[in-house]
Amino acid sequence: MRSVVTAKVRVNPTPQVVATIKAYTKSLQFCVDYAWEHEITQNFKLHYAIYHTIRKRFKLPAQIAVACMRQACGMVKKAKSKPTIKRTSVRYNFPRSANIKGNTLVLRLLDCRQESKPNIPICYAKYFSWEVSESLLRMDKRGRCFFLFTFSKEINATEQNNASQNIVLGIDLGINNLAVCSDGRFYNSAQAKQTKRKFKYLRSKLQSKGTRSAKRLL
């Protein structure tokens, strides 16, 4: 069986990194708009129609432009109404648009290649000998930038059992996702938010009553 692990590491939000994320976001919206208007859901058709346009208009490197169009086709294919892009992640393919050399991460940006040495948690270190699949460059609402490596490896059942017994998980806490584990599992906050809203409403109703029984319930 094939095991897949996501490792999230912090990267320096340089002007070049931020500009690349913003350009990719605008390019993705352009691709989605065009694909939606012309009812295109096949990668090669969208590539033929707008590849040179987005390379020239948004200055995206070749491989990142291809990834952007592929993402747009996937979104349009699943959507019931035209998607609006507010925030997205830049998709990187190893070793074409990104590479890892020792502890140095090399990313292709708009007009340069940037080398950085991200602080890689110990729990992720062993996965850097695995195959690296398509990975993501992301910026959160606070302006922090992260690179999400996607590692994969073919392992047998015995290795899987041993790994599950000795595994050390890295956990990133957030708002939309309560927790993101280094084994790729996401814990959504939707149910927790719904429960919180329910109890907040109940509390306000009891407080407005002001009776003894209501106060006991509080």
Secondary structure, 3 states (H helix, E strand, C coil): CEEEEEEEEEECCCHHHHHHHHHHHHHHHHHHHHHHHCCCCCHHHHHHHHHHHHHHHHCCCHHHHHHHHHHHHHHHHHCCCCCCCCCCCEEECCCCCEEEECCEEEEECCCCEEEECCCCCHHHHHHHHCEECCEEEEECCCCCEEEEEEEEEECCHHHHHHHHHHCCCCEEECCCEEEEECCCCEEECHHHHHHHHHHHHHHHHHHHHCCHHHHHHC
